[in-house]
Amino acid sequence: MAYQSTPLVEIHDPAFAEAGIRVMLKREDLNHPYVSGNKWWKLKYNLEKVFQHPSKTLLTFGGAYSNHLYAAAAACHELGFRSIGVVRGEEHPLLNDTLQFAKDRGMQLHYVSRESYRHKTEADFIETLEKEFSSFVLVPEGGSNEEAVQGASEFAASLDPSFDYLCCPVGTGGTLAGLIRGYPPTKTVLGFSALKGAYGMAEEIQRWCPSKTNWQLITDYHFGGYAKFTPDLLQFIVQFKEDHGVPLEPIYTGKMMSGIFDLIKQGFFKRGSTLLAIHTGGLQGKY
Ligand SMILES: *Cc1c(COP(=O)(O)O)cnc(C)c1O
């Protein structure tokens, strides 16, 4: 899969200067036009598995706006693999941009009711998928599994290790787990949860990197919960683009960046600290 190396840019803001904090942003959103940001790294070893598998088929799950489905469809298209997307909710006659894109990249869309979707990790449900689609490599919703954590950890190991803090947005936590695994244990990794009440997430992250304690899940910047946002957050994103020329979106990266600004204002970081924030992408060609 093509990979474009990405710039590291400093974000200059009067509030940062006043607090004596430096913030750098790794523009990982620019690593691939469609398989962008953390999704490139999370898919890397999963795609390797598909390549090794006789079926050359990837099956995965997502909601109708899923960045993961979008990226998986594009990656499989580029590599000549078959892809199946199990989509939560019923089919609408008019596809939204995400699903239309996935379909155009050859992804076979399989709609299941919200009720059945809840059982997507259960053996019975997976068996019905096997009856319908025969054999495939299954990648869970959001793409988080050991292969994804391994990919994200490789990304972390490629970063300049000298920052005091490494920051990323969190959905399922697979990316955060990889960053924790791959960044030096003497540094602190901060995950900004995009979900409200992400119960059990910290335990899941801990399972992926059991020996690590140098991380924290920040849960104050969900802005109402997953895929929810406020006018203030949208205003922040517009202002950030205007001030720094960097597009963010309201589901993940906008929440993280807004959280970083707020924590700096609150004096969360010691004067002299350096932060490296990861732009995990998710723009899907918008903005
Ligand atoms: C999927 C996604 C995330 C969340 O990654 P997880 O590994 O599920 O925590 C963060 N940012 C963007 C832009 C994403 O698309």
PDBQT file of the ligand as one rigid body, heavy atoms in Angstrom, charges set to zero:
ROOT
HETATM    1  C1  LIG A 301     -10.739   5.520  13.761  1.00  0.00    +0.000 C 
HETATM    2  C2  LIG A 301     -10.200   6.836  14.197  1.00  0.00    +0.000 A 
HETATM    3  C3  LIG A 301      -9.714   7.059  15.500  1.00  0.00    +0.000 A 
HETATM    4  C4  LIG A 301      -9.872   6.048  16.601  1.00  0.00    +0.000 C 
HETATM    5  O1  LIG A 301      -8.913   5.038  16.575  1.00  0.00    +0.000 OA
HETATM    6  P1  LIG A 301      -9.026   3.845  17.601  1.00  0.00    +0.000 P 
HETATM    7  O2  LIG A 301      -7.853   3.000  17.293  1.00  0.00    +0.000 OA
HETATM    8  O3  LIG A 301     -10.317   3.138  17.319  1.00  0.00    +0.000 OA
HETATM    9  O4  LIG A 301      -9.017   4.396  18.973  1.00  0.00    +0.000 OA
HETATM   10  C5  LIG A 301      -9.127   8.268  15.778  1.00  0.00    +0.000 A 
HETATM   11  N1  LIG A 301      -9.059   9.250  14.850  1.00  0.00    +0.000 NA
HETATM   12  C6  LIG A 301      -9.552   9.081  13.609  1.00  0.00    +0.000 A 
HETATM   13  C7  LIG A 301      -9.480  10.216  12.665  1.00  0.00    +0.000 C 
HETATM   14  C8  LIG A 301     -10.131   7.878  13.237  1.00  0.00    +0.000 A 
HETATM   15  O5  LIG A 301     -10.634   7.744  12.010  1.00  0.00    +0.000 OA
ENDROOT
TORSDOF 0
